[in-house]
Amino acid sequence: MASVERAWLSVWAKSGHDGSSEVVGWLPLQQHLDDAAGVAARLVREWVPPLVLNRIGQDLSGTAGVEPLVVWLAAVHDVLKCSPAFACQVDALCVHMEHEGLGIDPRTVHDPGRSVVHHALAGHLVVREWLADELGFDFRHGADQVASVIGSHHGVPPERERLVQADGLRYLLGTGLWNDVREHILDRATERVGGRAVLASYKQVRFSKPTLALLTAIVIVADWIASNDTLFPLRPLPAEPEPADDRETERRLTEAMSALNLPPRWQPARFSGDADDMLARRFGRSHARPVQVAAVHAARNQAEPGLIIIEAPMGAGKTEAALLAAEVLAYRSGAAGVFLALPTQATTDAMFSRVRTWLDRLDGRLSLGLAHGKAHLNETYAGMVRTGHFESVGDPCADEGVVAHWWLSGRKKSGLASFVVGTIDQVLFAGLKSRHVMLRHLALAGKVVVIDEVHAYDVYMSQYLHRVLHWLGAYEVPVVLLSATLPHHRRTELLHAYDNGRGIATPMSSSATGYPVLSVSGGTPPVVIPMPDTRTDVRIDRLGDELDTLVSYLREHLAGGGCAAVVRNTVARVQETAERLIAEFGEDSVTIAHSRFLACDRVRIDRGLVSRFGPPTPGSARPRTHIVVASQVIEQSLDVDFDLMVTDLAPADLVLQRLGRLHRHDRERPAEVSSPRCGLVGVGDWSAAPVRGVPGSRRVYGDQLLLRAAALFHERPSISIPHDIPAIVQSAYGADALGPTTWQPAIAEATAAAEKERRERVEAAQVFLLGEATTPGSLVDWLHAGVGDVHEDSPKGTAQVRDGAESLEVLVVRQDSDGGLLTVDWIPGGGKQIPVDSMVPHNLAKVIAACSLRLPLALSHGGVIDAVIAELEQRRFPGFELSPLLKGQLVLPLDADRRARLHGYDLYYDLRRGLIHERC
């Protein structure tokens, strides 16, 4: 055997070790690269959606060139593991390589330059040089673009400055035989795809950033699968190098992919019937509503599948319309799945079961993911795991059906399932300069993306949403946006963002178009949909904010029974109100719902609300008389229905959302509440000029939107749902003056302050915002000055795309009398001892992770958050840091009375009222 080939077979790719120098397994680099190339080929043929292949193929003048390029990139992605800088890490393997002529200077392992010449970044240098010198690629364009995929395969593209630094440390890459072996790797990969002529055919290509991002993501997936040592077992260290055996490599690949049992890409069916036929087959209903008919028609008749915005009232069937449209758009575009995003974990969990039912009526074996940090608390998803739908290695499920696949799980891979229901953060992170953002792009680029409640995202979050829509336009991904209360200017901004990514100019018009309405990208005129025949006329009672007034109002209207919701804008007002109502009506007649309960307790509360106040079903147990006191969690999160409502003054569109929970379903109601009515509270004085919200509401929403809402509602006797929605929403967010003349100075001052804050938040969002898809060049510096590796379910992660809107989250445990830790004792699986110095067992870690709790704003705002985190970090426990589920999380131990002290506040966790905080 030639010396180069012997040396090539001797370079190690991966080892497993127990923290000592003892090697327990390894692979020749040759084997790992062959494994990765084989996986890449299988992914392109069987798993990568046609929509993704077509998008890459646009740069390559056809999809035929996609597989050879992806396979070549996978076959060389780790080429710079063949270097002293990388190979010096394990002594036993160094000795073996040196025996084959690959000498390593013992000083290399301590050279500070090793951190600069990371094998991915150094691979960029070597591959770029080889493509230019050997194949004639343009050094600064084509070669740099292709090489940037190699440089980015660990999730962080190279930065130009670091490439220059690495170029000055070439001595760490090795010369002579080291270089010869790298040439051998590159030549071998090139022969694998048909020779130099095939690879040279790409040298005139000018790759777009979307294509480079997708290529990188596919290579990452192939690398991760090939690096799984359960699928591709490691070897013991051989005495002699073993030559390549193509048959053995193919057997190894076949066995690994069979054990992986990755669900194939979904192949959507072509519907030949009308919307009624589709609705019957998918949802078992006989007559499609107007919004569903319009959505299917738009999906079928768009010149090219693009963006559809559906604006229709609450309860008009928007979700079913979106899913029906998604099937049509998927068939037309080559998408192989659907990503459905919602504002909160509660809305996401509620939607998951509906999507699961829809998927049961689709053909094929489909992978389904639930993408948020508390997915394991969802009963439907957990049931899929327990009943075996969640696949494990070597235990493939049936050929048909919906599966939660073992490999398509976790925070970076769950979005790669064919069908995903997740929080909006999962979408917004595709616009954030963060590690492995290209995987988030692959998760979206092959699907139809549906975003619900699109009006719910503030100016900061909207910057990320607009940038993601821009990228989705560049990927030619079909998108469906849903809203009941969308201002005209927001619709135009969304259309413009998407069309901009496709290179289409959209007029920035905010003129009225009617309601309900369906708008599409590409400049096509919007379609006004017939208004539903049914209407709910809600009488508006303006009440004083005193609790005595609230009690009297509830006693009067619930005298004959009925279920009421009291919606407050702050948790403090929820708790204060609930305490009084419990005293008046009794503990069993009041339910409290807000964001300051343990996550597992919130799930239990939400389930209870839906079971008692949800749609009428056989066996549902609606109380004769009951009051739910809730924060904004009730606005969009749950399909619940009340006979009577009292709500704090809020921005007009949110008041309308709350009214959508009033007389929502057809049912018999007590005579006193047979007609819907709402008490509007939360203002200092309804006769003031102007009418102002109470201080807590003003802190949450600002003065401008509350003043405009007060101007719209301060004399209005009733609101008709849905007929009054468009006029109220457009007036609330329009530029026309509202309210009496005496209010105008206050409104003008509030408007100026809101505009200043808007500009500041837009500017703040730009710091980590991903660049535009249309920017030319390679991936070098693509994520320059990014946020690094963030967890979407961590405080730092959500803060990046929500501007700190989510409060600081901690994990709650109990401290025993000996100073040890216990899981909280009021939940299933609670009261168990927690090891603090050794790794927490996985099942116990799941229980602890379910006990997350959001701290109050007093302990989460910008002025104190760093100090609070520093105080909590003094309570780090080694056992938590060893657990993947718990690592990096903040922990709050409670004493036996469920109390703690934190940063000058006494905290008390009340099982009925949630977390209560008071200054010491």
N, C-alpha and C positions, 0 to 999 in steps of 0.2 A: 504494500500500500504506500502511495506517495506520502511524503512527510506532511504536506499541506492537508491532505485528507485525514491522516492520522491525528494531526493537531485539531482539525475541525471537529472530529468526533470526540475529542477530549474536553472541549470547552463546556463548562457546566452552565445550566440555565436556571435551575431552581433547586434549592435544598430545603429540607426540613430539619430543624434542630431544636433542642430543648433548652436553649439558653446557654449551653456550654459549647465547646468546640466539636462535640461529637456529631457527626453527620448521620442522619437517620434515613435520608433519601435524597436522590438527585436525578436530574435528567440531562442528557447531552443537549446542548443548544440545538443541534441538528434535529433532535426529536421534538423539542418544544416548538420550533419554527414549523416543522412539518405538520404537527398537530394543529397549530393556529391556522396555517394555510388551508388545511383540510376543512376545519370548522368554518372558516370564512366562505369557502366555496359552497358548503351546505347551506349556510345562512342566506347567501344570495339566491340560491336556487329554490329554497323551501320556506324561508321565514321573512326576509326583508320584503316589505310591501311594494307592490308595483309602483305606487305613487312615488316612493323614495327612489327606486331604480330609474323611473322616468325622469325625475328631477336631476339626478346625477347624469343620466344619459343626454340631457340637453347640452351639457358642456362637452360631451364626448361624441356628439353627432350620432347618438343611438345607444341603446342599452346593451348591445353586444359587447361593448368595451368595458362594461362595469365589472364583470366577474374577473377577468384577467388582472385588472388594476387592483381590485380589492385583495385578491389572492397574493399578488406580488407584495403589496404593502404588508399583509399579515406575515408573509414569509421572510421579511427583512426587518420587522418592527423592533426586534431585540438585537440587531446586528452589533451594537456597541456593548452588549454584554461580553463580546469578544474584545476585551481590553484589560490591561492590568488594573486600571482604576476600579473596575467592577469585580474582576475575578479574584482580587486579593482578599475577599471577605472571609473565606473559609480555608483554614490552613491545609486540611487534608486534601482538598481539591486543588489547591495551589501546587502541592507536591506532585499530584497526578499530572497536571498540565505541564509542569516544568519538565517532567520526564519525557514529554513529547515535544520539547523544544520551545514551549511558551514560557519563557522565564519572566519572573516578577521580582523587581527590586524590593527587598523587605521593607524599605522606607516608604513604599507607596501607600501602605495602609494608613500611615499617619500623615500623609501629605494633605494640607488643608485645601489644596486645589481639587481634591476628589469631589467635594460637594458641588463644585462648579460644573465638572464634566459628568453630570448625571447621564446615564446611558441613553435616555430619550433625547436630551439636548445634544449630546455628542453624536447621536445617530443622525440628527438633522444635518450636522456639519458634513459627515462622511457621505451620506446619501446624496446631498445636494452636489457635492464635489464630483461624485462618481457619475451622476446623471449628466452633468455638464461635460466632464472630460471624456467619458466613454461613449455617450449616446448623443451628444450635441445639443442637449437641452440648454435653453437660455438660462444663464446662471442666476440672474436676479428675478426672473419671473417663473417660468415653468419648473425649473429645478428647485427653486426655493419654495414654490407652492406644494409640490409633491413631497418634498422633504419635511415640510411643516406638519404633515400628518404623522410622520415618524416621531418628530419632536413633541407632538401633542398627545401621544398615546397613553400617557399617564394622567391625562385630564387637564394639564396646564400647558398651553402653547409656549414655545420659547419666547424670550424677550431679546430684542436685538442686542442690547448691551451685554447680556449674559452670553450670547453667541460669540461676541467679540472676545470676551474674557476667556471662554473655553478654547477659542482658536489659538490663544497664546499658551495653552497648557497641553499642546499636542503630545508632549512627551509622556503624559499619563495614559494615552491611548495605545501606546506601543508601536513599534516599528518592525520592519523585517517580517518574520513569520506571522506576527499578529496582523499586520496589514494584509499579508497574503491570504490568511484565513478569511478576513472580512471580504476580500475580493471574491473568494470562493463562495461565500454565502450569497453575495449579490448576483454572481453569475449563475449559481444553482437555482436561485429563485426566478431568474430571468428565463432560464431554460424551461422551468416548470410551466410558465405561461406561454411558451411557444417561441422563445428566443428573442434576440435583441431587436429584430425588426418589429415584433409585436410591441415591445415596450417603447421603442422609438416613435411609434405612431402617435404617442401622446405628447410629443415634444412641442407641437404647435398649439396645444390646448392652453387656453387661459382660464384657469379654474376660478369659479366664483366662490365666495366665502360659504354660501349654503352648501355647495358640493363638498368643499373641504371639511366642513363640520360633519356632514353625514358620513363621509369616508372614514374620518377619524373615529366616529362613534361605532361604526361597524367593526373596525379593527379592534377597538376596546372590547366590544362584546366577544369577539372571537378569541382575544387574548385571555379574557376572564374565564371563558369556558375551558379553553385549553390549559389554563393554570389550575383548574380544579383537580386536586390530586386524588379525589374519589373517582372522578370520571377518567382521568388520565394518570394512572398510578406512577409514583416515583420508583426509581430503581436503586438497588444497592450500588455502591461504588465498584465499577468493574476493574478487573486486573488489567485487561487489555481493551482498547477501543473496539467497538463493534461497528462494522460497516452498515450502511443504510439497507433496510430490507423493505421494499415498497409494499409487499404483501402483508408483512407484519404491521406496517404503519396503517394500511387501509383497514386491517382487522381491528386495530386499536381504535381507529376513528369510528368505525361502524359500531363497535360495542359501546363506546362512550356516548355517541349520539342516541343510541337506543336506550341507554340508561337515563340519559337526560330527558328523552321523550318530550322534547319541546313541542307544544302544540303548533301545527302548521298555520300559515297565515290564513285568515278568514277570506273566503271568496263570496262576496255578497251576491245575492240572486238578483236577477232582473225582474222587476214587477211589470206585468203587462196590464194589470187592472187599474182601477181608479183608487182614490183615497179611501172610499168605503171598503173596497176589497182589502186594501192594506191594513186598515184599522181592524177589520174582522179577523184577519189571519194573525196579527201580532198582539192585539189586545182584547179580542173576543167581543168587540162592540160592533153594532150594526150600522151606525150612521156617523160619518165624519163631521166634525164641526167646521165652520167656515175657516177658522185659522189653520186647521189641519189640511183642508183642501187647498188653501192658498200656499202652504209650505211645500206640499208635494208638487204642486204645479210649478212653483218657482225652482225647486231642485231639478225638475225635469227639463225646464225650458231655459235656464241660464245658458248663455253661449258657451261659457266654460264654468265648471263648478267653482264657486268662489264664496263670498260672504253673503249670508242672509241674516237680516235682523228682524226678529218677530216682536212686535209690540202689541200686547193684548192684555185684557184684564185678568186678574187673579181668577183661577178656576176655569179659564177658557180652553184648556187643553193644550197649553204651549209645550209641555214636556213630551207628550205623545207626538205633537206636530214635529218637534225637533228630531225625535228618534226615527219617525217615518222619513223625514227629509234626509236624515243621515244615511239611511239605507240607500236611497236613490243617489245621493252624492257619492257615496262610497263606490257603488257600482260604476258610476260614470267616470270617476277620477282615478280609480286604482287604489283607493284607501283600503286598508285591511283591518279596520277597527274604529272604535269611537272613544274619545276622551271627553267625559262629562265633568265639568268643573262647577263647584258651588261655593257660596261665600263662607260657610262655616262647617265645622265637623258635624254639627247636628243636622244641617241640611244635607250634607254628604251621606251620612248614615241613613237618613230617611229615604234618599234617592237610591241607595245601593240595592235595597230589596226590590224596588220597582224595576230597576235595570236587570236585576237577576231574573225576574219573572219574564221580562221581554226576551232575554237571551235564551230562555228555555224554548222559545218558539222559533229560534233560528236553527239552521242546519249546520252540522259539523261539530268538531271538537274545539271549543273556544276557551281562551284563557281570560280570566277576569281578575282584576286587582282593585283593592280598596286603598287609596293613597292618602293617608294622613297619619299623624303620629299616634293616634289611639285606635288604629284599625282593629287591634286584637280585642277591643271592647265591643265591637259590633257583633251582635248575636248571629246574624245571617252569615257573615264572613267566618266567624269562629265555628259555626255549625258546618260549613263547607270543609274546614280543616279537620274537625272531629270525625266527620262521616267519611273521610277518605277522599274527598274531592281534591284536597290539597295533596299533590303528588310528592312522593319521596323517591330517592334514587333506587332503582331496581323494583319499584312497585308502580308501574304505569297503570293508570285507570283505563276505563273503557274507551273505545275509539270515539264515541260520541259524548256530547254533554259539555257542561260548563265546569271548568276546573280552576282552582287557585293553585298555580304551579309553584313548586318549591323554589325553582331558580329565579322565577320572576317575582321575587319578593324583596323586601328591604328598601331602604330609602332611595337608593340610586337605580334600582332595577324594576320596582313595582310599576313604573310608568310604561315599561316595555311590553306589558301584557297587551293582548289585542284590544280588550275592553277595560277601561279604567274609569272608576268614579273617584274623584278626589277633590280636595279643597282648591280654591283658586290659587293658593300659594304655589301649588305644583305647576301651574301654568306660568305664573309671574316669574318664577325662578328661571325660566328660559330667557328672560330678559335681563338677568343679573350676571355680572362678570364674576363667575364663581367656578370652582374646580368641577370638572366633568359636565359643564353646561352643554357640551355637544351630545351627551346621552339624553338630556332633557329634550333637545331638539329632535333627536331620533324618535323619542317617545311620542312626540306630537306630529312629526312630519309625515308619518304614514297613516294617520287617522283623520277622521272627521272630528273636529274639535267643537264641542258644544259648551257654551258658557252661560249659566243661568244667573238671573238677578244682576244683570250687567250694570244696572244703575247703582248698585250698592257700593261701588268702589270710589274712594275719595280721590282728590287731585293727585296725591303722591302715588297711590297704587295705580292710578290711571296712566301715569308715565310709563310704568312697566307694562301695563296692558297694551298700550299703544305700540310700544316697541315689539312686544311679542306678536301682535297682529301684523306688524310690518314684516317680521320674519316669516310668519305663516303665509302671508301673501307672496313672499319671495319663494317659499317652498311650494306654492300653489296648493296649499292645504284648504279644503272646504271648511268653512267655519259657520256655525249657527249661534247667534247671540239672542238671548231672551230677556225681556223686561216687561213689567206692567206699567212702569212709570219712568219713561226715559225722556229727558228734555231734548228738544230739537237739536241744540248745538252739540250735545253728547253723541247723538246719532251720527251727525256729520263728521265729528272727530274720529269715530270708530271706522266709518267708511273710508275716510281719508287715510288713516293709518294703514289699513289693509291694502288699499289700492296703490299707495305709495310703494309698498314692498313689491308689487307687481309691475311697477313702472307706469302706472296709470294716474293721470291727474284727475282728482275729484274736486269739483267746485265746493268751496267752503261755505255752503248755504245753510242757514238755520231757519228757513221758512216752514210754516205749518204744512202738514201733508195729510192730516186726517188721523183718525183712530177708530178701531185698531188698524194697524198698518204693517205692511211687510216691505222692507227695503232690501235691495241687492246691490252688490258692488258692480263697478264698471260703468256707472252713469245711467243705468236703466231706471226709468221713473218708478217711484214707489207704487204699491198696490194697496188701496184702502179696502179693508175687509168689513163686511157687514157687522154692525154692532149686535151683540147677543140680544135675544128677545127679552130675557129676564133682567130685572134690575132690583137692586136693594136700596130703598130710600131710607137713609139713616138720619134720624132726628138728632140735632146737635144741642146739647144743654151745656151752657158755659157756667161752670161752678167755681166757687171760691176754693182756695187750696187748703183750707183747714180740714183736719182729719174728722172733726165733728160733722162737717158738711158731707164728706165722703160716706161716713157711716149712715147718716140719714138717707142719703140718696140710695144706697144699697138696700137699706131696710124697706124703703118705700117700694122699690121695683122688684125686690125678691120676696115680697110678702107671700106670694103664692108659689114660690119655688123658682128655680132657674139657676143657670151657671153664668158667672160673671168673670171677666178678666179686668184687672187693674194693672195698667202698663206704666211703669216708671222709667225715667231716663237714667237713673243712677242706682247702683246697688244699695247705697245708703238709704235712699228713699224707699226702695223695695222693703228693706228690713224694718225701717221705722213704721211703714204702713202695715206690714204684716203683723207686727207686734200688737198694734192697736186692734186690727181686725180679728186676731185670734182672741184677744180679750173680750171682744164684742160678740163674736159668732162661734167661738169654740175652736179648739185645736184641730178637730177632725173636719172642720168646714173650710179650712184655708190651706192652700198649697203654695209653696214659695218656689220660684224658678228664676235663677240668675246665674251669672258666670263664675261666682265665687264659691262653688261647691267643688269637692273632689271630682275628677273626671268620671270615675265610676259611679259616684252619686248622681252626677248630672245625667248620665245615661239612664239610670234607674228612674229619675224624675221625668225625663223626656218620654220614656216608655209608658209611664203611668199617665202622663197627660194625653198621649195619643190614644191609649186604651180607653180612657174615660171621656175624652172630649173630641175624639177624632170622628171619622165618617161612621155613620150608623152601620153596624154589622151585627149579625146574630151573636148573642152572648156579650155584647159590649155593655159595660156597667156605668152608664152615665148617672152621676148623683142627682138626687132631687134638687138639692141646693148646695152650691159650692162656689168659692171665690178663689181664683188663681191670681196671685200677686207676682208679677214678672217684670223683668227688665226687657231689653230689646231682643232677647233670645226668642221671644214669641213672634216677632215680626215676620220672619221668613223661614224659621227653622222647622216648624211643625205644621202639619195639616190638622189644625184644631178649630173648633167651632163653639162660639159662645152666644148666649142669649142677650147679654148686656155687656157694655164695655165702658170703662173709664180710662182715659189716657192723658198723660202729660202732653202739653204742647210740644211738638217736634217739627222738624222740616216737613213741609206739606206732603211730599211724596211718602214719607214714612208714616204720617198719620193715615194716609190712604192704605198703605200696606197693612197697618194694624186693623183698620176697618174691614179689610178683607177676611179677617178672622171672626167677623160678626155675622150671624145667620148665614154661615158658609154652606151648610148642607140642609137638605130638606128633612125636616123632622117636626114632630109635634112639640109645641112650647107652651109653658104656662101663660095664662091670659095676660098678666101684667107685662110680659116681655114678648108678646106675640109679634110686636112691631119693633124693628131694630132701633136702638138709640144709643148714643154715646155721650158720656159726660166728659167735657174737655176741661182739664185742670192744669196745674203747673205754671200759673202766672201769678204775679203779685197782685194785680188789680185789673179786672176786665174793663173798668171805666177810665183807666189811666190813658194818658196821651204821650208817648205810645204805650201799648200793652207789651210788657216785657216778660220773658220767661223767668222762672226761678233761677237762682245762681248756679245750681248744679247743672241744669239743662244748658245754660249759657256756656259753661265750661266745656261741655261735651260737643255742642253744635255751633257755638258762636252766635253773635247777635244778629247777623244779617239774615240768615235763613229763618230764625225764629221770629224776627220782626215781620218778614214777608209772609210767613205762615199766619201770624196773628192778624195781619191786615186782611188776609183771605178769609179767615174764620171768625173774626170778632163780631160780625153781625149776621153771619150766614145761618139760616134756620135749619137747613138740612143739606145732606150730600147724597147724591145719587150715584151708586156704584153699579156699573162702570161708567155711566154716561158723563159724569162730571170729571173723570180722571184727566183727560187731555187738557181741558181748559185750566184746571187747577195747577197741574204740573208745569205747563208752559208759562203760566203767570208767575208761579213761584220762582222759576229760574230765568225768567225773561228780564229785559231791561226796563220795561215800562214801570212807572211809579205806581205803588200800591199804598192804600191807606189814606187817611185824612191828611190835609195839608200840614197840620201840626206835627205829624209824624216824620215829615220828610227830612228835617235836619238830622234826626237820630238815625234814620235809615241810610242817609248819605254818609254819615260818619262810619256806620257799621260796614257799609259797602267798601269804603276806602280801606278799612282795616282788613277786611276779608281778602281784597285784592292783593294787599301787601303780603299777607300770609300765604296766599296762593302762589305768588311769585317765589317766595322763599322756599316753599315746599317743592315746587317744580325744580328749582335750582338744586335743592338737596338731593332730589332723586337722580340727578345727572351724574353724581359722583361714581356710582357703581353700575350705571346703566350700560348695557351692552351696545356696542356700535351698530350702525345700520348694516343691513345685509348687502347693500349695493356698494359698499366701500371696496375698492379693488385691492389686490395683493394677497399675500399668503396669510396663514394664521399667526405669524409672528407678531407679537405685541397685541394680539386680539383681546386678551384678558389683562392687559397691563394695568397695574394698580387695582386689581380686583379684590374681592373680599376673602379669597381663599376657599377652604373647604367648610361650608356651613351646613348645618342640619336644619331642614325645613321645620322640624318640630321642636327646635331649640329656641330659647329667647333671642339669641343673636340672629338666627336664620329668619324668623318671622319679622323681626325688626327691620331687616334689610328691605323688604318689599311692602311692609305695612307702616313704616315710619314710626315704629314704636307704638302703634295703635293697640297692639296686644300687650297686656301687662306682663310683668315678670312671672315666670312659672317655677314652682318648686315641687319637689316630691315630699309628701308628708309621711312620716313614720312616728311611732311611739317610743318614748324612752322609758326603760324599765327602772326599777329601784336600784339596780346595780350599775346603771350607766350604759347598759346594753340597749340594743334596738329591737323593736318588734314591729311587725306590720300592724296597721290600725285594726282594732278588734271589732268594728261594726260592719265589716264587709265580708262576703264569702271568702274563705281562705285566709282570714285575718288572724291576728294574735300569735303569729309564728315568729320564732326567734330568727334574727337576721345576722349572719356572720359579718363582722366588720373588718376583719383582717384577711380573710380569704374570699375567693370569688363567690358572689351570690349565685346560688343555683338558678337556672333559667326560669323554672316555674315560679319561684319566689320573686325573681326580678320582674316577671310579668305582673304580679300582684302589686309590687311597689310602683311600677311604671303606671299602673292604673290609678294611682293615688296622687296624680299631679293636681296642682291647685294654683290658680292665678292670684297673685297678691294684689291688694288694692292700689289705686293710683298713687296714694300717699307714699307708698313704698316702691313705686315703679317709674315715677316721672324723672325727667332728665337731670334734675338737680340733686337727686339722692341715689339714683340707680347704681352708680359705681360703688358708693359706700355700702349699700345694701348687699350687693354681690360680694364685696370684699368680706363683709361680716359673715355671710352664708358660707363662703369658701373656707372659712376657718373650721367648718364642720365637715370637711371632706373625709370620706371613709375609704380606706384602701380596697375593701371588698366591692364597693360600688364601682370604683375606677377599673376593676378587672372585668366587669360585666358589660358587654356591648350595649345592652338595653339601658344601662344606668350611667355609663361613663360620661363625665362632663356635666351631669345634671346637678342642680342645686338641691340641697336636702334641708328640710325644716322638721326637726324633732319636736313633738308635742309631749307634754308631761301627762300624768295619769288623768288629769282633769281636762285634757285636750287644750292646753294653754301653752303659749310660748311668748318670749319677749324678743323683739327685733327692731333695732334702730330707733329706739325711743317709743315703740308702740307695744301695747299689750294685745296679743292675738288670742282669740278664742274660737274654736270650731264647734258651732252648734249644729247638731244633726238635722234639725228642721230649718234653720235659718242660714246656714252656711258660715263662712268666715266673718267674724266681727272684729273690728279693730278700734282701739281707743288709745289716745296718747297716754303715756305713763304719768 
